[in-house]
Amino acid sequence: MGAGFSAREPIRVGLIGTGFGASLHLSALRETPDFETVVICSRRPERARAAAIDHGIPAHSADYREVARDREIDAVIVATPPHLHHPMVIAALEAGKHVLCEKPMARNLAEARDMQRIADRVGTVAMVNNQLRFLPVRVRIHELIGEGYIGEPHAASIVVHRSSLNNPYDRPWGWLMELEKAGGMLGATGSHYLDALRWWYGEVKAVSGAVSTMVRQRRLPDSSALAKVDADDNFAVILRFANGAIGTIHVSATAGHEGDEEITLSGSEGTLAIRGSRLWGAREGQFSLDELPIPDRLQGGLIPGGHYLVQPTTLLLRAWGRAIRDGAPASPSFADGVKTQELLDGALRSSQQGRWIDVSGARWPMAGSPL
């Protein structure tokens, strides 16, 4: 076994965080016999204790460093807000733990590169939780593009209208509303779409972006008072891929109705589209899209139910487990997370400076990057 585990021995996990992301991981971990959750951690001891009791976890902690140092723990999931990822991930890596980090990977590219550097040096399995890669419909698209269904990729369009941040009195003010803490919808949802488009179409050589904050005040928790918001709730990104293809992502979280996502991918020989959870396609010469089947094998034997993110998170955890046990490829990797972070940072910088940002590595090469 890649990390010295027997076939029946569970990988012992420490979970850092008790928010929404952590609840998804707990649900997915229950579906994944490869792992055993042995401790949960929160800066607020009462939350860690309550979560441990609610989920039958034997231990709880208020200090992530204690979790990282624990010799009984093999792997750590960091499911905290992104401004806390950097010190927590590095503490776990330097203690020799395998790490699964929530997305976005960090507050900025410098932090993300630092995390990747340490992970490469330590040599444990480090992944980023871009679990939407594991949605069966998205996996099928990856397969079809690889089989040449659309030919050479020419264009990609993602349009999303949601209402989750429309009402200033509904969703209370928190880290998601603070730019300094890597809040904003560009990082929260844009990271998923940027990761998907790189996975489908390949590397990006330039990015342009615009961000906006349309609901500028939000209710404070447990209060009717309003606090200022400086993180985006609407954004648009344009990508220029290495082959010349162009991709656009336009997301609004302040729509007056709860819409859906529309993803369209077109190339020299065909088109693929996602509408809701259904896949549609057309080849050259067709005048309408036909619904395409999604093979049962991509469901991983799971019966979809509950929150729609639990199934792909479970499938990602299985991939993490295979990488830890057998040395299987770990993807999305920290290297993937760094590339996504570079695009996030580039889109923000583009919005501030009103120009395209070169992310090809050719104009301002990093050490070791090809010219």
C-alpha positions in Angstrom: 0.0 0.0 0.0 1.2 3.5 -0.9 1.1 4.8 2.7 1.5 1.6 4.7 -2.2 0.9 5.1 -3.6 -2.6 5.1 -6.7 -3.3 2.9 -9.0 -3.2 5.9 -7.3 -0.5 8.0 -9.2 2.8 7.8 -7.4 6.1 7.1 -7.8 8.1 10.3 -8.9 11.7 9.6 -9.0 14.9 11.5 -11.6 17.4 10.3 -10.8 21.1 10.9 -14.0 23.2 10.7 -17.6 22.9 11.8 -19.4 25.1 9.1 -21.3 24.2 6.0 -18.2 22.7 4.2 -17.4 20.5 7.2 -21.0 19.2 7.3 -20.7 18.1 3.7 -17.5 16.3 4.5 -19.1 14.6 7.5 -22.0 13.3 5.3 -19.5 12.1 2.6 -17.2 10.5 5.1 -20.1 8.4 6.4 -20.4 7.0 2.9 -16.7 6.3 2.6 -15.5 3.2 4.6 -11.9 4.0 3.6 -11.9 6.8 6.3 -12.6 7.0 10.0 -13.1 10.5 11.5 -11.4 10.5 14.8 -11.3 14.2 15.8 -13.1 17.4 14.8 -11.7 20.9 15.5 -13.1 24.4 15.8 -11.6 27.6 17.3 -14.8 27.6 19.4 -14.6 24.7 21.8 -18.3 24.5 22.2 -18.9 24.0 18.5 -16.2 21.3 18.3 -17.8 19.5 21.2 -21.3 19.8 19.9 -20.2 18.5 16.4 -18.4 15.6 18.0 -21.5 14.6 20.0 -23.9 15.0 17.0 -21.7 13.0 14.7 -20.3 10.4 17.0 -16.7 11.5 16.7 -14.6 10.3 19.6 -12.5 13.4 20.1 -12.7 17.2 19.7 -10.2 20.0 19.8 -10.0 23.8 19.7 -6.4 23.9 18.4 -5.6 22.9 14.8 -1.9 22.6 15.7 -2.9 19.9 18.2 -4.7 18.0 15.4 -1.8 18.3 13.1 0.7 17.0 15.7 -1.5 14.0 16.7 0.4 10.8 15.7 -2.9 8.8 15.6 -4.1 10.9 12.6 -3.1 10.1 9.1 -4.9 12.8 7.1 -6.4 16.2 7.7 -9.4 17.9 6.0 -9.2 21.7 6.2 -12.8 22.9 5.8 -12.5 26.4 7.2 -13.0 29.8 5.5 -10.2 30.4 3.0 -8.3 33.1 5.0 -7.5 30.3 7.5 -6.3 27.7 5.0 -2.6 28.6 4.7 -1.4 28.1 8.3 -3.6 25.1 8.9 -2.6 23.3 5.7 1.1 24.0 6.3 0.9 22.8 9.9 -0.7 19.5 8.7 1.8 19.0 5.9 4.8 19.7 8.0 3.5 17.0 10.4 3.5 14.6 7.5 -0.3 14.4 7.0 -2.2 13.9 3.8 -4.3 17.0 3.2 -7.6 17.8 1.6 -8.2 21.6 1.5 -11.4 23.3 0.7 -11.6 25.7 -2.2 -10.7 28.4 -2.9 -7.2 27.2 -1.9 -6.0 30.4 -0.2 -6.4 34.1 0.0 -4.0 34.7 -2.8 -1.6 33.2 -5.2 1.4 33.7 -2.9 -0.2 31.6 -0.2 -1.3 28.9 -2.6 2.2 28.6 -4.1 3.6 28.3 -0.6 1.2 25.5 0.2 2.1 23.6 -3.0 5.8 24.0 -2.4 5.5 22.5 1.1 3.3 19.7 -0.2 5.8 18.8 -2.9 8.6 18.8 -0.4 6.8 16.6 2.1 5.4 14.2 -0.5 2.1 13.4 1.1 -1.2 13.4 -1.0 -2.6 16.9 -1.1 -5.8 17.7 -3.0 -8.2 20.6 -3.3 -11.9 20.0 -2.8 -13.2 21.0 -6.2 -15.7 18.2 -5.9 -17.9 19.4 -8.7 -15.4 17.7 -11.1 -16.9 14.5 -9.8 -20.5 15.3 -10.8 -21.4 12.5 -13.2 -22.5 15.0 -15.9 -19.2 16.8 -15.7 -17.2 13.6 -15.8 -19.1 12.6 -18.9 -18.3 15.9 -20.6 -14.6 15.3 -19.9 -14.8 11.9 -21.4 -16.7 13.1 -24.5 -14.2 16.0 -25.1 -11.4 13.5 -24.8 -13.1 11.3 -27.4 -13.4 14.2 -29.8 -17.1 14.8 -29.6 -16.8 18.6 -30.1 -13.5 18.4 -32.1 -11.1 21.3 -31.3 -12.6 23.4 -28.5 -13.6 26.9 -29.8 -15.8 28.5 -27.1 -17.3 28.0 -23.6 -20.1 29.9 -22.0 -21.3 29.6 -18.4 -24.2 31.7 -17.2 -25.6 31.4 -13.7 -28.3 33.4 -12.0 -29.0 32.7 -8.3 -30.9 34.6 -5.6 -29.0 33.5 -2.5 -27.6 37.0 -1.8 -30.5 39.0 -3.1 -32.1 39.9 0.3 -29.8 41.9 2.6 -31.7 40.7 5.6 -31.7 37.0 4.7 -28.1 35.8 4.5 -26.3 37.4 7.5 -23.0 39.2 7.2 -20.0 36.9 7.6 -16.6 36.1 6.0 -18.1 35.6 2.6 -18.8 39.4 2.6 -15.2 40.4 3.4 -12.7 40.8 0.6 -9.8 40.7 3.0 -10.9 37.1 4.1 -11.2 35.9 0.5 -14.9 36.3 0.5 -17.0 36.9 -2.6 -18.7 34.8 -5.2 -15.7 34.9 -7.5 -13.8 32.7 -5.1 -16.8 30.8 -3.7 -18.3 29.6 -7.0 -15.9 31.0 -9.7 -13.2 28.6 -8.4 -15.4 25.6 -9.4 -16.1 26.9 -12.9 -12.5 27.9 -13.5 -11.3 24.5 -12.4 -13.9 22.8 -14.7 -13.0 24.8 -17.8 -9.2 24.1 -17.3 -10.1 20.4 -16.9 -12.1 20.4 -20.1 -10.2 22.8 -22.3 -6.6 22.9 -21.0 -4.4 25.7 -19.9 -5.4 29.4 -19.9 -3.0 32.0 -21.2 -4.8 35.2 -20.4 -7.7 36.3 -18.2 -9.9 39.4 -17.9 -12.5 40.0 -15.2 -15.0 42.4 -13.7 -16.5 42.1 -10.2 -19.3 44.1 -8.6 -21.0 44.4 -5.2 -24.7 45.1 -5.8 -26.0 44.5 -2.3 -23.7 46.7 -0.3 -25.0 46.1 3.2 -26.1 43.0 5.0 -27.7 42.2 8.4 -25.3 41.3 11.2 -25.8 37.9 12.8 -28.4 38.1 15.6 -29.1 41.7 14.9 -31.2 43.9 12.5 -28.2 46.3 12.1 -26.5 46.4 8.7 -22.8 46.1 8.0 -20.9 47.1 4.9 -20.0 44.5 2.3 -16.9 44.9 0.2 -16.7 41.4 -1.5 -18.3 40.7 -4.8 -21.8 39.2 -5.3 -21.7 39.4 -9.2 -18.7 38.7 -11.5 -17.8 38.1 -15.1 -14.6 36.4 -16.4 -13.2 36.0 -19.9 -10.6 33.3 -20.5 -8.3 32.9 -23.5 -7.1 29.3 -23.7 -3.7 28.2 -25.0 -5.3 26.9 -28.2 -7.0 30.2 -28.8 -10.5 29.2 -27.6 -12.4 31.8 -25.6 -14.5 31.1 -22.4 -16.8 33.3 -20.5 -18.2 32.9 -17.0 -21.0 35.2 -15.8 -22.5 34.7 -12.3 -25.0 36.7 -10.3 -25.9 35.8 -6.8 -28.4 38.7 -6.4 -31.0 37.7 -9.0 -34.7 38.3 -8.2 -35.5 34.7 -8.8 -33.6 31.4 -8.2 -32.4 30.4 -11.7 -30.1 27.7 -12.9 -26.7 27.3 -14.5 -26.3 27.1 -18.3 -23.1 25.6 -19.6 -22.4 25.4 -23.3 -19.2 24.1 -24.8 -18.7 24.2 -28.6 -16.0 23.2 -31.0 -15.2 22.4 -34.6 -17.3 19.3 -34.7 -20.0 19.6 -32.0 -21.6 21.1 -29.0 -22.2 19.9 -25.4 -24.5 21.6 -23.0 -25.6 21.2 -19.3 -29.1 22.3 -18.4 -29.7 21.6 -14.7 -28.3 18.1 -14.2 -29.0 16.9 -17.8 -26.6 16.6 -20.6 -27.3 17.6 -24.2 -25.3 17.4 -27.4 -25.2 17.9 -31.1 -22.7 17.0 -33.8 -21.8 18.9 -36.9 -24.8 19.1 -39.2 -27.4 18.8 -36.5 -29.9 21.6 -36.0 -31.0 20.8 -32.5 -29.5 19.3 -29.3 -30.4 15.8 -28.2 -30.3 14.6 -24.6 -27.3 12.3 -24.0 -27.2 9.5 -21.5 -25.0 9.6 -18.5 -23.6 6.1 -17.8 -24.6 4.5 -14.4 -20.9 3.7 -13.9 -20.2 7.4 -13.2 -22.6 7.4 -10.2 -20.0 5.3 -8.3 -22.8 3.0 -7.0 -24.2 5.9 -5.1 -27.9 6.8 -5.1 -28.3 10.6 -5.4 -30.1 12.0 -2.4 -29.8 14.8 0.1 -27.7 17.8 -0.7 -26.4 17.7 -4.2 -22.8 18.2 -3.2 -22.6 15.1 -1.0 -22.4 12.6 -3.9 -19.4 14.4 -5.7 -17.7 15.0 -2.3 -18.0 11.2 -1.6 -16.5 10.4 -5.0 -13.6 12.9 -4.4 -12.9 11.3 -1.0 -12.7 7.9 -2.7 -10.1 9.3 -5.1 -8.2 10.8 -2.2 -8.3 7.4 -0.4 -7.0 5.6 -3.5 -4.2 8.1 -3.9 -3.2 7.7 -0.2 -3.3 3.9 -0.3 -2.1 3.0 -3.8 -0.4 6.1 -5.2 -3.2 6.7 -7.7 -3.2 10.1 -9.4 -4.5 12.8 -7.0 -6.7 15.3 -8.9 -7.7 18.1 -8.4 -4.2 18.5 -7.0 -2.5 21.4 -5.2 -1.0 22.3 -8.6 -4.5 22.6 -10.0 -5.5 24.7 -7.0 -2.6 27.1 -7.7 -3.6 27.5 -11.3 -7.2 28.3 -10.3 -5.9 30.8 -7.7 -3.8 32.4 -10.4 -6.9 32.9 -12.5 -8.9 34.2 -9.5 -6.2 36.7 -8.6 -5.9 37.7 -12.3 -9.6 38.3 -12.7 -9.6 40.6 -9.6 -6.5 42.5 -10.8 -8.1 42.8 -14.2 -11.2 44.3 -12.7 -9.1 46.9 -10.8 -6.7 47.7 -13.7 -9.0 47.4 -16.7 -6.7 45.1 -18.7 -6.0 41.5 -19.7 -3.7 39.6 -17.3 -1.1 37.3 -18.8 -1.2 33.9 -16.9 0.8 31.9 -19.5 4.1 32.1 -17.7 5.8 33.2 -20.9 5.8 37.0 -20.2 6.8 36.9 -16.5 8.1 33.3 -16.0 8.3 31.8 -12.6 11.4 29.9 -11.7 11.3 26.5 -13.5 8.4 27.5 -15.8 9.0 27.0 -19.6 9.5 30.1 -21.7 
